[in-house]
Amino acid sequence: MLLSLAPIGEMNQIKAVWGGEEIRNCLEAAGLTVDSKVCVLLKTYDNAMIVGVEDKRIVIDEELARKIIV
């Protein structure tokens, strides 16, 4: 399932990341790596999401969330 479709409040494990090396490096720097646990905390009306990973909260847009497979 795509992270963009994950329900709010449900803990998911990242299985894969689609995209080039630049996208993967950016996500890795933010802590969003394969096998990490991620939870969607909030979906906004301007196509952004707030996700929790480890002890951080990260804002990503829906386009990027569609590249993360959980």
Secondary structure by P-SEA (a helix, b strand, c coil): cccccccccbbbbbccccccaaaaaaaaaacccccbbbbbcccccccbbbbbcccbbbbbcaaaaaaccc
